[in-house]
Amino acid sequence: MPVETELYELLGVLHTATEDDIKKAYKKKAREHHPDKNPDDPSAHQRFQEVAAAYEILSKAETREVYDRYGMEGMSRGGGGPPPGFGGMDGMDPADIFAELFGASMGFGFDHGPSRGPRRRKGQDSHIPYEVTLEDLYNGKTVKMNMEKEVVCGICKGTGAKGSAKPKPCVKCEGKGWTNVTTALGPSRLGTHRAMCTECDGVGEKLREKDRCKKCKGNQTVKEKTRQEIYVERGMADRQRVVLAGAGDEEPGIPPGDVIFTLKTRPHDSFERSGNDLLTTVHITLSEALLGFSRILITHLDGRGVHVKSPAGKIIKPGDSIILRGEGMPVYKTPDHKGNLYVMLEIDMPNESWLNTIDTKALAGLLPPKKPEMDPKPAVVDEVPFEESDIVDVRETPFKAGSSFFDHASGFQFGGDEEEDWEDEDEDEEDDGMEPECRTQ
């Protein structure tokens, strides 16, 4: 039995899991918590890193054995540790890898205690969703915005202390940066695991109130307003990221993280996008469908009018579409190249008022003949009155299927899946109105 199971729990597997089980669980968790699949969840990035780091430890037999025998204390070479000479993954200290992936928030023991100091290679990244229009992505856009970030305090230079004051070992965790926490694992079963000390935030030491810097109040950093500029390049895609390197929050002793804007495209009234191609719908009249057209069909995303002339003698049929090559979205990084614009042509039929103003007999002589009567006729023919309807209304009005199909005002008919409207035929056959019989065993 391993001394700790936190990493197994992160992947959702038992400590007896095979390498294949761990690999499958990692892929599932990675897809579930991937930042691209959770653009509106700022914590998804952290969970994704935690899962990746857990997999790094458990996917290799050597590091998994050390973790099972010594836990995270062994991984950080403390409290007995692994055998001498253990170098972690590919010769790197696992503490460094974990600290780089996790930051300071996991509380596994890498940054606990004043002797180790900060392990991360850079500060935390800031993820910000940013809404753009299709016009922004077509034409490009420069945005200037006021932001607030943490910067190292200029008075104490990031120590958090007043003058030459030094922090004292934390009383709660005795300078270790962590405390043992007992939790119930089941009936009559208790388990103990480490948790980051809440008194010193895992540092292992703490400044007294009177020794803290007056400006940052011992926090080492202060808030500062900055003005940032981002450039949305032509052809960028939905959920693409714009990275401002080094513009994130500062922390003492390590370079600042990045500010990452994730683009979120607002739905457009006229155009749909598919990769570098665009799709739109244009309405034409019956006369244009029969005799052709030569006019501006659309106003493009950059304000240009797009003039199209149909070929002479070409009849447009319902459902027809045309392609305007080179009128799609600019290709990212090579905006001189563009995708295609697909235009769906929808024919608007004339209304009754127009029909009343023309000679219908003359029109009938110009149009193709009507379809002849069915030959041979069915043996029985019923005359049914013509009445206009909307098939959408019928599909939106559900009815239960059964003997009283048309008597119900609610229920189910065309393709829904409401559980309360489902009738099990087997249950109907078994239910004959009698109470169930209880037999003596």
C-alpha positions in Angstrom: 0.0 0.0 0.0 1.5 3.4 -1.0 2.2 5.9 1.8 0.2 8.5 -0.2 -2.4 8.2 -2.9 -3.0 11.9 -3.9 -1.5 11.4 -7.4 -3.6 8.3 -8.1 -6.7 10.2 -7.0 -5.9 13.1 -9.4 -6.0 10.6 -12.3 -9.0 8.8 -10.8 -7.3 5.4 -10.6 -6.5 2.9 -7.8 -2.9 2.5 -6.6 -2.9 -1.0 -8.2 -3.6 0.5 -11.7 -1.4 -0.8 -14.6 0.6 1.4 -16.9 -2.2 1.2 -19.5 -4.8 2.1 -16.9 -2.8 5.2 -15.9 -2.2 6.2 -19.5 -5.9 5.9 -20.4 -7.0 7.8 -17.3 -4.5 10.6 -18.1 -5.8 11.0 -21.6 -9.4 11.2 -20.3 -8.5 13.7 -17.6 -6.4 15.8 -20.0 -9.2 16.0 -22.5 -11.7 16.9 -19.7 -9.6 19.7 -18.2 -7.8 21.0 -21.3 -7.9 24.9 -21.3 -9.1 25.0 -24.9 -12.1 23.0 -24.0 -12.8 25.1 -20.9 -12.2 28.7 -22.1 -14.5 30.2 -19.5 -13.0 28.3 -16.6 -9.8 30.0 -15.3 -9.1 27.0 -13.0 -9.0 24.5 -15.9 -5.4 25.4 -16.7 -4.3 24.6 -13.2 -6.1 21.3 -13.1 -4.7 20.4 -16.5 -1.1 21.0 -15.2 -1.8 19.0 -12.0 -3.0 16.0 -14.0 0.0 16.2 -16.4 2.4 16.3 -13.5 0.8 13.4 -11.7 1.1 11.4 -14.9 4.8 12.3 -15.2 5.4 10.7 -11.8 3.2 7.6 -12.2 4.0 6.8 -15.8 7.6 5.9 -15.1 8.3 2.8 -13.0 11.3 4.4 -11.1 9.5 7.6 -10.0 6.3 5.7 -9.2 8.2 3.3 -7.0 9.8 6.2 -5.1 6.4 7.9 -4.7 4.7 4.7 -3.5 7.5 4.1 -0.9 8.2 7.6 0.3 5.3 9.9 -1.0 5.9 13.4 -2.0 8.4 13.8 0.9 10.5 11.2 -0.8 10.1 12.9 -4.2 11.6 16.1 -2.7 14.4 14.1 -1.0 13.2 14.9 2.5 12.3 12.7 5.5 14.2 9.6 4.6 14.0 10.1 0.8 14.7 7.7 -2.0 18.0 5.9 -2.4 21.0 8.2 -2.9 21.7 9.2 -6.5 18.1 9.3 -7.5 17.9 12.0 -10.1 14.2 12.1 -11.1 13.0 12.4 -14.6 15.7 12.5 -17.3 18.2 13.7 -14.7 16.0 16.6 -13.5 14.9 17.1 -9.9 11.2 16.0 -9.7 10.7 18.9 -7.3 11.7 21.3 -10.0 9.4 19.7 -12.5 6.4 19.6 -10.1 7.0 23.2 -9.0 7.2 24.4 -12.6 4.0 22.7 -13.5 2.0 23.3 -10.3 3.2 26.7 -9.2 2.8 27.3 -5.5 -0.8 26.2 -5.1 -0.5 22.3 -5.0 1.0 22.1 -1.5 2.9 18.8 -2.2 5.9 19.9 -0.2 8.3 21.3 -2.8 8.1 24.9 -1.7 7.4 24.2 1.9 9.9 25.5 4.4 12.3 28.5 4.2 15.3 26.4 3.2 14.1 25.5 -0.3 12.9 28.9 -1.6 10.8 29.3 -4.7 11.2 26.5 -7.3 9.1 27.8 -10.2 10.9 29.0 -13.3 8.3 31.8 -13.9 5.3 33.4 -12.4 1.7 32.3 -12.9 0.1 33.1 -16.3 -3.1 35.2 -16.4 -5.8 33.9 -18.7 -8.4 36.4 -20.0 -11.2 35.7 -22.5 -11.7 38.4 -25.1 -14.7 38.7 -27.3 -14.2 39.7 -31.0 -16.4 40.1 -34.0 -16.0 38.4 -37.3 -15.1 41.8 -38.7 -12.2 42.0 -36.2 -10.8 38.7 -37.4 -11.2 39.7 -41.1 -9.7 43.2 -40.9 -7.4 42.9 -37.9 -7.7 45.1 -34.8 -5.4 46.8 -32.3 -6.8 47.1 -28.7 -5.4 49.2 -25.9 -6.7 48.5 -22.4 -6.0 49.4 -18.8 -5.1 46.5 -16.6 -4.0 45.9 -13.0 -1.1 43.6 -12.1 1.0 42.7 -9.1 4.5 44.1 -9.1 7.4 43.6 -6.6 7.2 46.2 -3.8 9.7 49.0 -4.4 10.1 49.7 -0.7 11.1 46.3 0.7 12.3 44.9 -2.7 10.0 41.9 -2.4 11.0 40.8 1.1 7.8 41.9 2.7 9.8 43.0 5.8 10.4 46.4 7.3 14.1 47.3 7.2 16.3 44.4 8.2 13.5 42.4 10.0 13.5 38.6 9.4 10.6 36.2 9.4 10.2 33.8 12.2 9.4 30.0 11.9 5.7 29.4 11.7 4.3 28.2 15.0 1.5 26.1 13.5 3.6 24.0 11.2 6.9 24.4 13.1 8.6 25.7 10.0 7.8 22.8 7.7 5.2 24.6 5.6 2.7 21.7 5.9 0.6 20.0 8.5 -0.8 16.5 8.8 -4.6 16.3 8.2 -6.7 13.2 9.2 -9.7 12.4 7.0 -12.3 9.5 7.1 -11.7 7.0 4.3 -14.6 4.8 5.2 -16.3 3.1 8.2 -13.7 2.8 11.0 -10.9 3.9 8.6 -8.9 7.0 8.9 -6.2 8.3 6.6 -3.5 11.0 7.1 -2.2 13.2 4.4 -0.3 16.5 4.1 -1.9 19.8 3.5 -0.3 23.2 3.0 -0.2 25.2 6.2 -2.9 27.8 6.2 -1.1 30.1 8.6 2.1 30.7 6.6 0.7 29.6 3.1 3.2 26.8 2.9 6.3 29.1 3.3 7.2 27.7 6.7 7.9 31.2 8.2 6.0 34.3 8.9 6.6 38.0 9.6 5.3 39.5 12.8 2.7 42.2 12.2 5.1 44.9 13.5 7.9 43.7 11.2 5.9 43.9 7.9 6.5 46.5 5.2 4.1 49.4 5.5 3.5 49.6 1.7 2.8 46.0 0.8 1.8 44.9 4.3 4.1 41.9 4.1 2.7 40.6 0.8 5.9 41.3 -1.1 3.9 42.8 -4.0 1.6 45.7 -4.6 -1.0 46.3 -7.3 -0.1 48.6 -10.2 -2.1 49.9 -13.1 -0.7 49.3 -16.6 -1.8 49.9 -20.1 -1.5 46.9 -22.4 -1.9 46.7 -26.2 -2.9 43.5 -28.1 -3.1 43.0 -31.8 -5.8 40.7 -33.2 -4.2 39.6 -36.5 -6.1 39.0 -39.7 -7.3 35.5 -40.1 -7.0 34.5 -36.4 -9.4 31.8 -35.3 -12.0 31.4 -32.6 -10.3 30.4 -29.3 -6.9 31.3 -30.6 -4.6 32.9 -28.0 -2.8 36.2 -28.0 0.2 36.1 -25.6 1.8 39.1 -23.9 5.1 37.6 -22.7 6.2 38.8 -19.3 3.2 41.0 -18.8 1.7 38.9 -15.9 2.0 39.3 -12.2 5.4 39.7 -10.7 6.8 37.6 -7.8 10.1 38.0 -6.0 13.0 36.0 -7.4 11.4 34.7 -10.6 10.4 36.2 -14.0 6.8 37.3 -14.3 4.2 35.1 -16.1 2.4 35.9 -19.3 -1.0 37.5 -20.0 -2.9 35.2 -22.4 -6.0 36.5 -24.1 -8.3 33.8 -25.6 -10.4 35.0 -28.5 -14.1 34.3 -28.4 -15.9 35.0 -31.7 -19.4 36.6 -31.4 -22.0 35.0 -33.7 -22.5 37.1 -36.9 -25.9 38.0 -38.4 -24.9 37.3 -42.0 -21.9 35.1 -42.2 -20.7 31.8 -40.8 -17.1 30.7 -40.7 -15.6 27.3 -41.4 -11.8 27.5 -41.3 -10.8 30.0 -44.0 -14.1 29.8 -45.8 -17.3 31.8 -45.3 -20.9 30.9 -45.8 -23.8 33.3 -46.4 -27.4 33.3 -47.7 -28.7 35.7 -50.4 -32.3 36.1 -51.4 -33.1 36.6 -55.1 -36.5 37.1 -56.9 -38.2 34.6 -59.2 -37.4 36.8 -62.2 -33.7 36.8 -61.2 -33.9 33.0 -60.8 -35.3 32.6 -64.4 -33.7 35.5 -66.2 -30.5 36.0 -64.3 -29.1 38.9 -62.2 -26.3 41.4 -62.2 -26.1 43.3 -59.0 -24.3 43.7 -55.6 -25.2 40.6 -53.7 -23.6 41.2 -50.4 -21.7 43.8 -48.3 -18.5 42.1 -47.2 -16.9 42.2 -43.7 -14.6 45.1 -44.8 -17.5 47.2 -46.1 -16.9 46.4 -49.8 -19.9 45.6 -52.1 -19.5 42.3 -54.0 -21.0 42.5 -57.5 -22.0 39.2 -59.1 -23.4 38.6 -62.6 -25.1 35.2 -63.4 -24.3 33.5 -66.7 -26.8 34.2 -69.5 -29.4 31.4 -69.9 -28.7 30.0 -66.4 -31.8 29.2 -64.3 -31.3 29.2 -60.6 -33.1 26.4 -58.8 -34.1 26.2 -55.1 -31.1 25.0 -53.1 -28.5 26.2 -55.6 -25.3 27.7 -54.3 -22.4 29.5 -55.9 -18.7 29.9 -54.8 -16.9 33.3 -54.9 -13.2 32.3 -54.8 -10.8 34.4 -52.8 -13.6 36.2 -51.0 -13.4 34.1 -47.7 -11.3 34.8 -44.6 -7.7 35.9 -44.8 -5.3 33.1 -44.1 -3.5 33.6 -40.8 0.1 34.9 -41.2 -0.4 35.1 -45.0 -3.4 37.5 -45.2 -2.9 38.1 -48.9 -4.3 34.6 -49.5 -8.0 34.1 -48.7 -10.4 31.2 -48.5 -13.7 31.0 -50.5 -17.1 32.5 -49.9 -20.1 30.1 -50.4 -23.4 31.8 -51.2 -26.7 29.9 -50.8 -29.3 31.3 -53.1 -32.8 31.4 -51.7 -35.7 32.3 -54.2 -38.4 34.6 -52.9 -41.7 33.8 -54.6 -44.0 36.7 -55.5 -47.1 37.4 -53.3 -50.8 37.4 -54.2 -50.9 41.2 -54.7 -48.5 40.9 -57.6 -50.5 38.1 -59.1 -53.6 40.3 -59.1 -51.9 43.0 -61.2 -51.0 40.8 -64.2 -52.7 38.8 -66.9 -52.7 35.3 -65.4 -53.7 33.7 -68.7 -50.8 35.3 -70.5 -48.5 34.3 -67.7 -49.7 30.7 -68.0 -48.9 30.7 -71.7 -45.3 31.8 -70.8 -44.6 29.4 -68.0 -44.0 25.6 -68.4 -47.3 23.6 -68.5 -48.8 22.2 -65.3 -48.4 18.6 -64.4 -51.1 16.3 -65.9 -53.6 14.4 -63.7 -52.5 11.1 -62.4 -53.0 8.2 -64.8 -54.3 5.7 -64.0 -56.4 7.2 -61.1 -56.7 5.4 -57.8 -59.9 3.4 -57.3 -61.0 5.8 -54.6 -60.4 9.6 -54.7 -61.4 11.9 -51.8 -61.8 15.6 -52.1 -59.9 17.3 -49.3 -60.0 21.1 -48.7 -56.8 23.2 -49.1 -55.7 24.8 -45.9 -52.4 26.6 -45.2 -50.3 25.4 -42.2 -46.8 25.7 -40.8 -45.0 22.4 -40.3 -42.8 24.0 -37.6 -45.9 24.4 -35.4 -46.7 20.7 -35.9 -43.2 19.6 -34.9 -43.2 21.9 -31.9 -46.5 20.5 -30.6 -45.9 17.1 -29.1 -48.5 14.3 -28.8 -48.3 10.9 -27.1 -48.5 8.0 -29.5 -51.5 5.8 -28.6 -55.2 5.2 -29.0 -56.0 8.8 -28.1 -53.2 10.3 -30.2 -55.1 13.4 -31.3 -56.8 14.0 -28.0 -53.7 15.0 -26.0 -52.6 18.6 -25.7 -49.1 17.7 -24.6 -46.7 14.8 -24.7 -44.6 13.5 -27.5 -44.7 13.0 -31.3 -41.9 13.9 -33.6 -38.5 12.8 -32.5 -38.3 14.2 -28.9 -36.9 12.3 -25.9 -38.7 13.5 -22.8 -38.6 10.7 -20.2 -41.9 11.7 -18.7 -43.7 11.2 -22.0 -42.3 7.7 -22.7 -44.6 4.7 -22.2 -43.1 1.3 -21.8 -45.2 -1.3 -23.6 -43.9 -4.1 -21.4 -45.1 -2.2 -18.3 -48.6 -1.7 -19.9 -48.9 -5.4 -20.6 -47.9 -6.4 -17.1 -50.2 -3.9 -15.4 -53.6 -5.5 -15.4 -55.0 -3.5 -12.5 -54.2 -6.2 -9.9 -52.0 -5.8 -6.9 -48.7 -7.6 -7.0 -48.7 -11.0 -5.3 -46.3 -11.7 -2.5 -45.2 -15.4 -2.3 -43.8 -17.0 0.9 -40.2 -18.1 0.5 
